[in-house]
């Protein structure tokens, strides 16, 4: 199932996705300092764009 999801998402250019277990994801977010239910990380050189 994960392979099918990743294959579908691979068609979208410029995005990175991570498939993980909810408990592991929450633990990793807490380590990174995220304390909300939804987290978005934005990378790039021109944030105005």
NUMIRO-889114 format. One record per atom (N, C-alpha, C): x, y, z; atom name; residue in one letter; chain; residue number from 1. Coordinates in pm, whole numbers. Last residue first. Layout:
BEGIN
<px = X py = Y pz = Z atom = CA res = A chain = A n = NUM>
...
% end
This chain:
BEGIN
<px = 827 py = 3442 pz = -244 atom = N res = X chain = A n = 49>
<px = 767 py = 3375 pz = -360 atom = CA res = X chain = A n = 49>
<px = 680 py = 3261 pz = -313 atom = C res = X chain = A n = 49>
<px = 934 py = 3496 pz = 0 atom = N res = X chain = A n = 48>
<px = 828 py = 3583 pz = -49 atom = CA res = X chain = A n = 48>
<px = 755 py = 3519 pz = -166 atom = C res = X chain = A n = 48>
<px = 1145 py = 3321 pz = 30 atom = N res = X chain = A n = 47>
<px = 1022 py = 3290 pz = 100 atom = CA res = X chain = A n = 47>
<px = 906 py = 3380 pz = 56 atom = C res = X chain = A n = 47>
<px = 1380 py = 3202 pz = -147 atom = N res = X chain = A n = 46>
<px = 1295 py = 3319 pz = -164 atom = CA res = X chain = A n = 46>
<px = 1160 py = 3288 pz = -99 atom = C res = X chain = A n = 46>
<px = 1513 py = 2964 pz = -94 atom = N res = X chain = A n = 45>
<px = 1589 py = 3087 pz = -85 atom = CA res = X chain = A n = 45>
<px = 1501 py = 3211 pz = -88 atom = C res = X chain = A n = 45>
<px = 1382 py = 2697 pz = 114 atom = N res = X chain = A n = 44>
<px = 1408 py = 2768 pz = -11 atom = CA res = X chain = A n = 44>
<px = 1483 py = 2896 pz = 13 atom = C res = X chain = A n = 44>
<px = 1127 py = 2520 pz = 286 atom = N res = X chain = A n = 43>
<px = 1268 py = 2539 pz = 255 atom = CA res = X chain = A n = 43>
<px = 1279 py = 2616 pz = 125 atom = C res = X chain = A n = 43>
<px = 905 py = 2471 pz = 546 atom = N res = X chain = A n = 42>
<px = 924 py = 2537 pz = 418 atom = CA res = X chain = A n = 42>
<px = 1073 py = 2563 pz = 400 atom = C res = X chain = A n = 42>
<px = 708 py = 2235 pz = 702 atom = N res = X chain = A n = 41>
<px = 843 py = 2290 pz = 694 atom = CA res = X chain = A n = 41>
<px = 861 py = 2347 pz = 554 atom = C res = X chain = A n = 41>
<px = 429 py = 2210 pz = 900 atom = N res = X chain = A n = 40>
<px = 475 py = 2233 pz = 763 atom = CA res = X chain = A n = 40>
<px = 614 py = 2294 pz = 772 atom = C res = X chain = A n = 40>
<px = 210 py = 2017 pz = 1099 atom = N res = X chain = A n = 39>
<px = 340 py = 2083 pz = 1086 atom = CA res = X chain = A n = 39>
<px = 377 py = 2095 pz = 940 atom = C res = X chain = A n = 39>
<px = -59 py = 1978 pz = 1317 atom = N res = X chain = A n = 38>
<px = -18 py = 1989 pz = 1177 atom = CA res = X chain = A n = 38>
<px = 112 py = 2068 pz = 1171 atom = C res = X chain = A n = 38>
<px = -77 py = 1977 pz = 1592 atom = N res = X chain = A n = 37>
<px = -123 py = 1858 pz = 1520 atom = CA res = X chain = A n = 37>
<px = -78 py = 1858 pz = 1374 atom = C res = X chain = A n = 37>
<px = 219 py = 2111 pz = 1759 atom = N res = X chain = A n = 36>
<px = 83 py = 2119 pz = 1705 atom = CA res = X chain = A n = 36>
<px = 49 py = 1991 pz = 1630 atom = C res = X chain = A n = 36>
<px = 479 py = 2138 pz = 1835 atom = N res = X chain = A n = 35>
<px = 382 py = 2102 pz = 1938 atom = CA res = X chain = A n = 35>
<px = 237 py = 2108 pz = 1889 atom = C res = X chain = A n = 35>
<px = 806 py = 2073 pz = 1742 atom = N res = X chain = A n = 34>
<px = 670 py = 2095 pz = 1692 atom = CA res = X chain = A n = 34>
<px = 572 py = 2050 pz = 1798 atom = C res = X chain = A n = 34>
<px = 1069 py = 2013 pz = 1802 atom = N res = X chain = A n = 33>
<px = 1008 py = 2130 pz = 1865 atom = CA res = X chain = A n = 33>
<px = 868 py = 2162 pz = 1817 atom = C res = X chain = A n = 33>
<px = 1185 py = 1782 pz = 1720 atom = N res = X chain = A n = 32>
<px = 1211 py = 1900 pz = 1638 atom = CA res = X chain = A n = 32>
<px = 1147 py = 2026 pz = 1696 atom = C res = X chain = A n = 32>
<px = 1075 py = 1608 pz = 1906 atom = N res = X chain = A n = 31>
<px = 1219 py = 1631 pz = 1909 atom = CA res = X chain = A n = 31>
<px = 1254 py = 1758 pz = 1832 atom = C res = X chain = A n = 31>
<px = 812 py = 1612 pz = 1812 atom = N res = X chain = A n = 30>
<px = 841 py = 1667 pz = 1943 atom = CA res = X chain = A n = 30>
<px = 990 py = 1695 pz = 1959 atom = C res = X chain = A n = 30>
<px = 846 py = 1480 pz = 1567 atom = N res = X chain = A n = 29>
<px = 802 py = 1619 pz = 1569 atom = CA res = X chain = A n = 29>
<px = 832 py = 1685 pz = 1703 atom = C res = X chain = A n = 29>
<px = 918 py = 1223 pz = 1655 atom = N res = X chain = A n = 28>
<px = 1013 py = 1302 pz = 1576 atom = CA res = X chain = A n = 28>
<px = 975 py = 1449 pz = 1574 atom = C res = X chain = A n = 28>
<px = 676 py = 1153 pz = 1783 atom = N res = X chain = A n = 27>
<px = 800 py = 1158 pz = 1860 atom = CA res = X chain = A n = 27>
<px = 903 py = 1244 pz = 1786 atom = C res = X chain = A n = 27>
<px = 503 py = 1151 pz = 1563 atom = N res = X chain = A n = 26>
<px = 480 py = 1244 pz = 1672 atom = CA res = X chain = A n = 26>
<px = 606 py = 1261 pz = 1756 atom = C res = X chain = A n = 26>
<px = 613 py = 941 pz = 1411 atom = N res = X chain = A n = 25>
<px = 606 py = 1076 pz = 1355 atom = CA res = X chain = A n = 25>
<px = 590 py = 1178 pz = 1467 atom = C res = X chain = A n = 25>
<px = 576 py = 723 pz = 1583 atom = N res = X chain = A n = 24>
<px = 712 py = 762 pz = 1545 atom = CA res = X chain = A n = 24>
<px = 713 py = 905 pz = 1493 atom = C res = X chain = A n = 24>
<px = 296 py = 718 pz = 1588 atom = N res = X chain = A n = 23>
<px = 372 py = 736 pz = 1712 atom = CA res = X chain = A n = 23>
<px = 514 py = 783 pz = 1682 atom = C res = X chain = A n = 23>
<px = 227 py = 676 pz = 1310 atom = N res = X chain = A n = 22>
<px = 186 py = 796 pz = 1385 atom = CA res = X chain = A n = 22>
<px = 267 py = 821 pz = 1512 atom = C res = X chain = A n = 22>
<px = 489 py = 572 pz = 1088 atom = N res = X chain = A n = 21>
<px = 389 py = 536 pz = 1188 atom = CA res = X chain = A n = 21>
<px = 353 py = 660 pz = 1270 atom = C res = X chain = A n = 21>
<px = 520 py = 726 pz = 761 atom = N res = X chain = A n = 20>
<px = 572 py = 672 pz = 886 atom = CA res = X chain = A n = 20>
<px = 457 py = 634 pz = 978 atom = C res = X chain = A n = 20>
<px = 630 py = 874 pz = 476 atom = N res = X chain = A n = 19>
<px = 529 py = 782 pz = 526 atom = CA res = X chain = A n = 19>
<px = 588 py = 713 pz = 648 atom = C res = X chain = A n = 19>
<px = 678 py = 1191 pz = 351 atom = N res = X chain = A n = 18>
<px = 732 py = 1089 pz = 439 atom = CA res = X chain = A n = 18>
<px = 617 py = 1004 pz = 491 atom = C res = X chain = A n = 18>
<px = 758 py = 1377 pz = 59 atom = N res = X chain = A n = 17>
<px = 661 py = 1315 pz = 148 atom = CA res = X chain = A n = 17>
<px = 731 py = 1211 pz = 233 atom = C res = X chain = A n = 17>
<px = 821 py = 1675 pz = -107 atom = N res = X chain = A n = 16>
<px = 880 py = 1559 pz = -42 atom = CA res = X chain = A n = 16>
<px = 780 py = 1506 pz = 60 atom = C res = X chain = A n = 16>
<px = 782 py = 1832 pz = -427 atom = N res = X chain = A n = 15>
<px = 734 py = 1801 pz = -293 atom = CA res = X chain = A n = 15>
<px = 808 py = 1678 pz = -238 atom = C res = X chain = A n = 15>
<px = 843 py = 1874 pz = -696 atom = N res = X chain = A n = 14>
<px = 881 py = 1974 pz = -597 atom = CA res = X chain = A n = 14>
<px = 833 py = 1949 pz = -456 atom = C res = X chain = A n = 14>
<px = 567 py = 1724 pz = -869 atom = N res = X chain = A n = 13>
<px = 703 py = 1777 pz = -868 atom = CA res = X chain = A n = 13>
<px = 724 py = 1875 pz = -753 atom = C res = X chain = A n = 13>
<px = 390 py = 1438 pz = -839 atom = N res = X chain = A n = 12>
<px = 384 py = 1580 pz = -801 atom = CA res = X chain = A n = 12>
<px = 527 py = 1630 pz = -785 atom = C res = X chain = A n = 12>
<px = 440 py = 1171 pz = -876 atom = N res = X chain = A n = 11>
<px = 403 py = 1250 pz = -994 atom = CA res = X chain = A n = 11>
<px = 399 py = 1400 pz = -965 atom = C res = X chain = A n = 11>
<px = 469 py = 1059 pz = -631 atom = N res = X chain = A n = 10>
<px = 591 py = 1088 pz = -707 atom = CA res = X chain = A n = 10>
<px = 563 py = 1172 pz = -830 atom = C res = X chain = A n = 10>
<px = 221 py = 986 pz = -541 atom = N res = X chain = A n = 9>
<px = 273 py = 1116 pz = -498 atom = CA res = X chain = A n = 9>
<px = 398 py = 1155 pz = -575 atom = C res = X chain = A n = 9>
<px = 198 py = 730 pz = -654 atom = N res = X chain = A n = 8>
<px = 105 py = 836 pz = -691 atom = CA res = X chain = A n = 8>
<px = 158 py = 973 pz = -656 atom = C res = X chain = A n = 8>
<px = 408 py = 599 pz = -522 atom = N res = X chain = A n = 7>
<px = 408 py = 608 pz = -669 atom = CA res = X chain = A n = 7>
<px = 314 py = 717 pz = -716 atom = C res = X chain = A n = 7>
<px = 323 py = 613 pz = -255 atom = N res = X chain = A n = 6>
<px = 444 py = 684 pz = -296 atom = CA res = X chain = A n = 6>
<px = 451 py = 700 pz = -448 atom = C res = X chain = A n = 6>
<px = 98 py = 443 pz = -271 atom = N res = X chain = A n = 5>
<px = 82 py = 583 pz = -232 atom = CA res = X chain = A n = 5>
<px = 202 py = 665 pz = -280 atom = C res = X chain = A n = 5>
<px = 220 py = 202 pz = -342 atom = N res = X chain = A n = 4>
<px = 119 py = 261 pz = -431 atom = CA res = X chain = A n = 4>
<px = 99 py = 409 pz = -400 atom = C res = X chain = A n = 4>
<px = 385 py = 159 pz = -119 atom = N res = X chain = A n = 3>
<px = 445 py = 173 pz = -252 atom = CA res = X chain = A n = 3>
<px = 347 py = 237 pz = -350 atom = C res = X chain = A n = 3>
<px = 192 py = 124 pz = 80 atom = N res = X chain = A n = 2>
<px = 282 py = 240 pz = 85 atom = CA res = X chain = A n = 2>
<px = 346 py = 265 pz = -50 atom = C res = X chain = A n = 2>
<px = 82 py = -118 pz = 0 atom = N res = X chain = A n = 1>
<px = 0 py = 0 pz = 0 atom = CA res = X chain = A n = 1>
<px = 87 py = 125 pz = 0 atom = C res = X chain = A n = 1>
% end
